[in-house]
Amino acid sequence: MKKYFILIGAVAAVVITAAFSYTYRGSPASQTVSVNSYVATTSRATFKVGDKTYQTDVAPNENVIGAMRTLSSTADFTYTSREYPGLGVFVDSINGIKNSGGMYWILYTNGVTASLGASATVLKADDVIEWKYEKSF
């Protein structure tokens, strides 16, 4: 009888050891992997300032100020501006010509005076942006 209990104890020890050390080697669970592909497409916009014309790439949803920032780093184009919280960016000068004596840089988009400021006007492919130095009303 004593041998019987020893045999059952040994078998139980082997079974328990095997259960704790057993690694499942079955087929792995299937996984679904989602890949969000975003293709960054750029388009071109034209900037006109006086007798100069500039071409620049614009990213989707880029505003005029963002494109001007890019343009100033890649072309002979300079500007200064100030940001007013809640109102947006106000352009102070372009290519060294400052707002002065009632003359200001006025933004035109595709030949029409812009209804929004430079920081709120979002560019679309082939937009023509023109800055005209005019008397303001």
Residue pairs with C-beta under 8 A, 6 or more apart in sequence:
40 59
40 60
41 60
42 57
42 58
42 59
42 60
43 57
43 58
43 123
43 124
43 125
43 126
44 55
44 56
44 57
44 58
44 125
44 126
45 55
45 56
45 57
45 58
45 67
45 123
45 125
45 126
45 127
45 128
45 129
46 53
46 54
46 55
46 126
46 127
46 128
46 129
47 53
47 54
47 55
47 56
47 67
47 68
47 71
47 77
47 129
47 130
47 131
48 54
48 128
48 129
48 130
48 131
49 77
49 94
49 95
49 130
49 131
50 95
50 133
52 77
52 95
54 71
54 75
54 77
56 67
56 70
56 71
56 74
56 75
57 70
58 66
58 67
58 70
58 123
58 125
58 127
59 66
61 122
62 122
62 123
63 118
63 119
63 120
63 121
63 122
63 123
64 107
64 109
64 114
64 118
64 119
64 121
64 123
64 129
65 81
65 89
65 118
65 119
67 123
67 129
68 77
68 79
68 118
71 77
72 78
72 79
77 94
77 95
78 93
78 94
78 95
78 96
79 91
79 92
79 93
79 94
79 95
80 91
80 92
80 93
80 98
81 89
81 90
81 91
81 92
81 118
82 89
82 90
82 92
83 89
83 90
83 119
84 90
87 117
88 117
88 118
88 119
88 120
89 117
89 118
89 119
90 117
91 99
91 105
91 107
91 118
91 131
92 98
92 99
93 99
93 105
94 105
94 131
94 133
97 105
97 133
99 105
102 135
102 136
103 133
103 134
103 135
103 136
104 133
104 134
104 135
104 136
105 131
105 132
105 133
106 113
106 131
106 132
106 133
106 134
106 136
107 113
107 114
107 117
107 118
107 121
107 129
107 130
107 131
108 114
108 129
108 130
108 131
108 132
109 121
109 127
109 128
109 129
109 130
110 127
110 128
111 128
111 130
114 121
123 129
